[in-house]
Amino acid sequence: MNLKKLKEILNTPIFKAINKSAEEIGVEAYVIGGFVRDFYLKRGNAKDIDVVAIGSGIELAKKVADNLPGKNKVQVFKNFGTAMVKHNDIDIEFVGARKESYRTDSRKPIVEDGTLEDDQNRRDFTINALAFGLNDNNFGELLDPFEGLEDLENKIIRTPLDPDITYSDDPLRMMRAIRFATQLDFEIEKESLDSITKNRDRISIISKERISVELNKIILSEKPSKGFILLHKTKLLNKILPELLLLQGIEEVEGQTHKDNFYHSLEVLDNICRETDNLWLRWSALLHDIGKAPTKRFDKKIGWTFHGHEFKGMKMVPKVFKRLKLPLGPDLKFVQKMIMMSSRPIIIADDIVSDSAVRRLLFDAGDDIESLMTLCEADITTKNPRKMKKYKGNFQLVRIKMKEVEERDKVRNWQPPITGEMIMETFNITPSREVGDIKLAIREAILDGDISNDYDEAFALMIKKGAELGLTPAK
């Protein structure tokens, strides 16, 4: 342990104020949990500090707020016996030491006052039960009753008490175990992992919102596939994202096989995580092939097919988002758009890169074109170096062509130079099918390159198309 570094951290205004306040009101105070864990892991500057008081956490919080420099707001949560002090950009949460007991139908505990030992017993993992003393007689002293420091060094996730009790009492801890293992690249101790599998049905008492918070943290980690493989291994994935699990497996008919689209999706997710921190683009990578399970067919002439899987996948996403209580606004629409368009750049790359195909791609993707290209490039998972080089080269050609077309034709988020109002005014007609037909003809002609994205050429085509429909310009 770097005692010099610890002394520097604890010798800051926050911990000085906690020390002074604890001595003034005569309570024991300890910093516990993530702050201590992350100190040993050297994980940057903490924005959240958890403090346990042997006595009233609320009283200690109010005293600390007075002793800290500047104005510090105190939020009190009487029902939970906790209080929050916000100092600059750091949240300090205070709670009285407590012991907990649980009913089988709820993760909300029955809480009683307790000792520091009781409080450490109720912690989810040994690495989160580490504490530093903050009083004069033990300032900076480590309290580690469950050998959490050793687990940190060995990169192990382990519960302080019997894992069956820990996970059954609060089943969200199963998700947290997998999330920490993914974020920290730790291993879950075998007994604990087996217990998650055994208690997996208990996840049903956890709100979907809380599950999604943990799921999003897994997806936002450096290598999310580790978390999803653990969710699969413990059978929690069956309860959370069965659509993804349906992609697993390789079928063989008449000697022809298809790839395992479950593991392929995880590989695409890992690939895209090296390029973007955008949560919803990462979700798009995870779900981009979910339509393949319901659209999978075997054709004797061409083998395995997944026709329309993009459209099917796009239609499946709202059900997934609703079930997991994920946002149903622009974020959902973005994921649907990415899935629906996920094969478009690939088709263009495999074919001759024509101007018209690129124009349509730019027009349909709009400002999301870069996200779409990032997704499609992440979708290259071949292990054949020759194919990898070819596919990447093809995408580079698409990007070059996109730049050329965009600079020349300006079709991204483009609006045709002739509006519906202009058409109605020209032919002295009211809103009708003919107006839509003329607008469509102009748009298609520009996208196909038959006419330029130019008012005069578009106007001429409007007159021509109107004549074909029996319309004559008003005088």
TORSE-43932 format. One line per 8 residues: their letters; for each residue x, y, z of C-alpha. Coordinates in steps of 0.25 Angstrom, whole numbers, plus 5000, padded with zeros to 4 digits. Layout:
// residues N
a> X:Y:Z | ...
//
This chain:
// residues 475
mnlkklke> 5000:5000:5000 | 5005:5014:4996 | 5004:5020:5010 | 5009:5034:5005 | 4998:5034:4995 | 4988:5030:5005 | 4993:5041:5014 | 4992:5051:5003
ilntpifk> 4977:5047:5000 | 4972:5047:5014 | 4979:5060:5017 | 4969:5067:5008 | 4958:5077:5013 | 4947:5066:5012 | 4954:5056:5021 | 4959:5066:5030
ainksaee> 4945:5071:5032 | 4940:5057:5034 | 4951:5055:5044 | 4948:5068:5052 | 4933:5066:5051 | 4933:5052:5057 | 4942:5056:5068 | 4933:5068:5071
igveayvi> 4920:5060:5072 | 4927:5047:5078 | 4924:5037:5067 | 4933:5027:5060 | 4934:5029:5045 | 4939:5021:5034 | 4941:5023:5019 | 4936:5010:5012
ggfvrdfy> 4933:5003:4999 | 4937:5008:4985 | 4946:5019:4990 | 4955:5009:4997 | 4954:4999:4986 | 4958:5009:4976 | 4969:5014:4984 | 4976:5001:4983
lkrgnakd> 4973:4999:4969 | 4978:5013:4966 | 4965:5016:4958 | 4966:5032:4957 | 4959:5042:4966 | 4946:5038:4973 | 4934:5046:4971 | 4926:5038:4981
idvvaigs> 4930:5035:4996 | 4922:5026:5005 | 4924:5029:5020 | 4919:5020:5031 | 4916:5026:5045 | 4915:5017:5058 | 4903:5026:5062 | 4895:5036:5054
gielakkv> 4900:5038:5039 | 4890:5049:5038 | 4896:5057:5049 | 4910:5055:5044 | 4906:5059:5030 | 4901:5072:5036 | 4913:5075:5044 | 4922:5072:5032
adnlpgkn> 4915:5082:5023 | 4917:5092:5034 | 4932:5089:5035 | 4935:5088:5020 | 4939:5101:5013 | 4928:5108:5005 | 4914:5106:5004 | 4910:5091:5005
kvqvfknf> 4896:5086:5002 | 4891:5074:5011 | 4880:5065:5006 | 4874:5057:5017 | 4867:5044:5014 | 4860:5041:5028 | 4853:5028:5023 | 4867:5022:5020
gtamvkhn> 4875:5028:5031 | 4884:5034:5021 | 4889:5048:5017 | 4897:5054:5005 | 4906:5065:5005 | 4910:5071:4991 | 4924:5078:4992 | 4928:5084:4979
didiefvg> 4927:5072:4969 | 4928:5061:4980 | 4916:5054:4986 | 4918:5049:5000 | 4908:5040:5006 | 4906:5037:5021 | 4899:5026:5027 | 4899:5020:5041
arkesyrt> 4904:5006:5043 | 4893:4996:5041 | 4890:4982:5040 | 4879:4976:5031 | 4869:4965:5029 | 4861:4962:5017 | 4847:4956:5013 | 4847:4946:5002
dsrkpive> 4838:4955:4993 | 4846:4968:4994 | 4860:4973:4993 | 4857:4984:5003 | 4863:4981:5016 | 4858:4982:5030 | 4868:4991:5036 | 4874:4992:5050
dgtleddq> 4885:5000:5057 | 4898:4992:5057 | 4913:4992:5058 | 4923:4994:5047 | 4925:4979:5047 | 4909:4978:5044 | 4911:4988:5033 | 4923:4981:5027
nrrdftin> 4915:4968:5027 | 4904:4974:5019 | 4913:4978:5008 | 4912:4971:4994 | 4926:4967:4992 | 4939:4966:5000 | 4945:4977:4991 | 4934:4986:4995
alafglnd> 4935:4984:5010 | 4949:4990:5012 | 4949:5002:5021 | 4958:5013:5026 | 4957:5019:5040 | 4955:5034:5040 | 4956:5037:5055 | 4968:5042:5062
nnfgelld> 4971:5028:5068 | 4971:5020:5055 | 4972:5031:5044 | 4976:5024:5031 | 4976:5010:5037 | 4970:4999:5028 | 4959:4990:5034 | 4958:4977:5025
pfegledl> 4951:4966:5032 | 4948:4958:5020 | 4962:4958:5013 | 4957:4968:5002 | 4971:4973:5000 | 4975:4959:4996 | 4963:4957:4987 | 4967:4971:4980
enkiirtp> 4981:4966:4978 | 4976:4952:4972 | 4965:4959:4964 | 4954:4951:4971 | 4939:4955:4973 | 4934:4948:4986 | 4923:4951:4996 | 4926:4954:5010
ldpditys> 4916:4943:5015 | 4910:4931:5009 | 4907:4935:4994 | 4893:4928:4995 | 4889:4938:5006 | 4896:4950:4999 | 4889:4947:4986 | 4876:4943:4991
ddplrmmr> 4874:4955:5000 | 4877:4965:4989 | 4877:4958:4975 | 4882:4971:4969 | 4896:4967:4974 | 4896:4956:4964 | 4896:4966:4953 | 4906:4975:4961
airfatql> 4916:4963:4962 | 4916:4961:4947 | 4917:4976:4945 | 4929:4977:4954 | 4936:4965:4948 | 4934:4971:4934 | 4938:4985:4938 | 4950:4981:4946
dfeiekes> 4954:4969:4938 | 4952:4960:4951 | 4948:4946:4952 | 4935:4942:4960 | 4939:4932:4971 | 4933:4918:4967 | 4924:4916:4979 | 4919:4930:4977
ldsitknr> 4917:4928:4962 | 4910:4915:4965 | 4901:4922:4974 | 4897:4932:4964 | 4892:4921:4955 | 4885:4915:4966 | 4878:4928:4970 | 4875:4933:4956
drisiisk> 4860:4932:4958 | 4861:4942:4969 | 4864:4953:4959 | 4849:4954:4956 | 4847:4962:4969 | 4857:4973:4963 | 4851:4985:4956 | 4855:4985:4941
erisveln> 4860:4999:4943 | 4871:4994:4953 | 4874:4983:4944 | 4876:4992:4932 | 4886:5001:4940 | 4895:4989:4942 | 4893:4984:4928 | 4897:4998:4922
kiilsekp> 4909:4998:4931 | 4913:4985:4925 | 4911:4990:4911 | 4919:5002:4914 | 4931:4994:4919 | 4944:4992:4911 | 4940:4978:4908 | 4925:4975:4910
skgfillh> 4926:4961:4904 | 4932:4956:4917 | 4919:4961:4924 | 4909:4955:4914 | 4917:4941:4914 | 4915:4941:4930 | 4900:4945:4928 | 4899:4933:4919
ktkllnki> 4907:4924:4927 | 4899:4927:4940 | 4886:4926:4932 | 4882:4941:4935 | 4882:4944:4921 | 4870:4935:4919 | 4862:4944:4928 | 4868:4958:4923
lpellllq> 4870:4957:4908 | 4865:4943:4902 | 4865:4949:4888 | 4880:4950:4888 | 4881:4936:4894 | 4872:4930:4882 | 4884:4934:4873 | 4893:4923:4879
gieevegq> 4897:4911:4872 | 4901:4906:4859 | 4892:4897:4850 | 4896:4888:4839 | 4888:4883:4828 | 4893:4875:4816 | 4907:4879:4820 | 4905:4894:4821
thkdnfyh> 4906:4902:4833 | 4904:4917:4838 | 4912:4924:4848 | 4908:4925:4863 | 4901:4939:4863 | 4901:4940:4878 | 4916:4940:4879 | 4917:4948:4866
slevldni> 4909:4959:4872 | 4918:4959:4885 | 4930:4961:4876 | 4923:4972:4868 | 4920:4979:4881 | 4935:4977:4886 | 4939:4983:4873 | 4931:4995:4873
cretdnlw> 4935:4998:4888 | 4949:5001:4883 | 4943:5012:4874 | 4932:5019:4882 | 4926:5021:4896 | 4912:5024:4890 | 4903:5015:4899 | 4892:5014:4888
lrwsallh> 4902:5010:4877 | 4908:4999:4886 | 4893:4994:4888 | 4892:4995:4873 | 4904:4986:4871 | 4899:4976:4882 | 4885:4975:4875 | 4888:4977:4860
digkaptk> 4886:4962:4857 | 4874:4959:4867 | 4865:4957:4854 | 4873:4946:4849 | 4867:4935:4859 | 4852:4937:4854 | 4857:4939:4839 | 4866:4927:4838
rfdkkigw> 4863:4918:4826 | 4870:4907:4819 | 4870:4907:4804 | 4875:4895:4796 | 4881:4904:4785 | 4887:4915:4793 | 4888:4909:4807 | 4885:4917:4820
tfhghefk> 4878:4930:4818 | 4873:4941:4827 | 4865:4950:4818 | 4859:4962:4824 | 4866:4960:4837 | 4869:4975:4838 | 4854:4979:4837 | 4850:4968:4847
gmkmvpkv> 4861:4972:4856 | 4856:4987:4855 | 4842:4982:4859 | 4847:4974:4871 | 4855:4985:4878 | 4843:4993:4884 | 4838:4981:4891 | 4852:4979:4897
fkrlklpl> 4853:4993:4901 | 4839:4993:4907 | 4842:4981:4915 | 4855:4986:4920 | 4850:5000:4923 | 4860:5006:4914 | 4856:5020:4907 | 4846:5019:4896
gpdlkfvq> 4849:5033:4889 | 4861:5037:4880 | 4870:5026:4886 | 4861:5015:4882 | 4859:5021:4868 | 4874:5022:4867 | 4876:5007:4870 | 4864:5003:4861
kmimmssr> 4870:5012:4849 | 4884:5006:4851 | 4879:4992:4851 | 4870:4994:4839 | 4881:5000:4831 | 4892:4991:4836 | 4894:4984:4823 | 4893:4995:4814
piiiaddi> 4908:5000:4814 | 4912:4985:4813 | 4904:4983:4801 | 4910:4995:4794 | 4924:4991:4798 | 4922:4977:4792 | 4917:4983:4779 | 4921:4994:4770
vsdsavrr> 4921:5006:4778 | 4912:5015:4770 | 4909:5029:4772 | 4894:5027:4773 | 4895:5016:4783 | 4904:5025:4792 | 4894:5037:4790 | 4883:5028:4795
llfdagdd> 4891:5024:4807 | 4895:5038:4811 | 4881:5042:4809 | 4875:5031:4817 | 4885:5031:4828 | 4886:5047:4830 | 4895:5051:4841 | 4896:5037:4846
ieslmtlc> 4904:5032:4834 | 4917:5032:4842 | 4911:5023:4853 | 4905:5014:4843 | 4919:5012:4836 | 4925:5010:4850 | 4915:4999:4853 | 4918:4992:4839
eadittkn> 4933:4993:4840 | 4931:4986:4854 | 4923:4975:4848 | 4935:4970:4840 | 4939:4958:4849 | 4945:4949:4839 | 4958:4942:4844 | 4963:4941:4829
prkmkkyk> 4974:4952:4827 | 4971:4953:4812 | 4956:4955:4814 | 4959:4964:4825 | 4968:4973:4817 | 4958:4972:4805 | 4946:4976:4814 | 4953:4988:4820
gnfqlvri> 4958:4992:4806 | 4944:4992:4801 | 4939:5001:4813 | 4950:5010:4810 | 4945:5012:4796 | 4931:5014:4801 | 4936:5025:4810 | 4944:5032:4799
kmkeveer> 4932:5031:4790 | 4923:5037:4801 | 4932:5049:4803 | 4932:5052:4788 | 4917:5050:4786 | 4914:5059:4799 | 4924:5070:4794 | 4917:5070:4780
dkvrnwqp> 4903:5067:4783 | 4900:5071:4797 | 4890:5060:4800 | 4892:5058:4815 | 4879:5063:4821 | 4875:5068:4808 | 4862:5074:4804 | 4857:5074:4789
pitgemim> 4858:5088:4783 | 4843:5086:4779 | 4833:5086:4791 | 4819:5081:4791 | 4814:5095:4793 | 4821:5099:4780 | 4815:5087:4773 | 4801:5091:4777
etfnitps> 4803:5106:4774 | 4808:5102:4760 | 4797:5093:4756 | 4786:5100:4765 | 4783:5087:4772 | 4780:5083:4786 | 4787:5073:4794 | 4786:5060:4786
revgdikl> 4793:5047:4782 | 4798:5054:4769 | 4806:5064:4778 | 4813:5052:4785 | 4816:5045:4772 | 4822:5058:4766 | 4831:5060:4779 | 4835:5045:4779
aireaild> 4839:5046:4764 | 4848:5058:4767 | 4854:5052:4779 | 4857:5039:4772 | 4862:5046:4759 | 4872:5054:4768 | 4877:5041:4776 | 4878:5033:4763
gdisndyd> 4887:5044:4757 | 4877:5046:4745 | 4876:5061:4749 | 4885:5070:4757 | 4881:5075:4771 | 4877:5088:4765 | 4864:5096:4765 | 4863:5098:4750
eafalmik> 4865:5084:4746 | 4855:5079:4757 | 4845:5090:4752 | 4846:5084:4738 | 4843:5070:4743 | 4831:5075:4751 | 4825:5081:4738 | 4828:5068:4730
kgaelglt> 4823:5059:4741 | 4810:5068:4743 | 4807:5067:4728 | 4808:5051:4729 | 4798:5052:4740 | 4789:5061:4732 | 4792:5074:4740 | 4795:5087:4733
pak> 4802:5099:4740 | 4792:5110:4745 | 4793:5123:4737
//
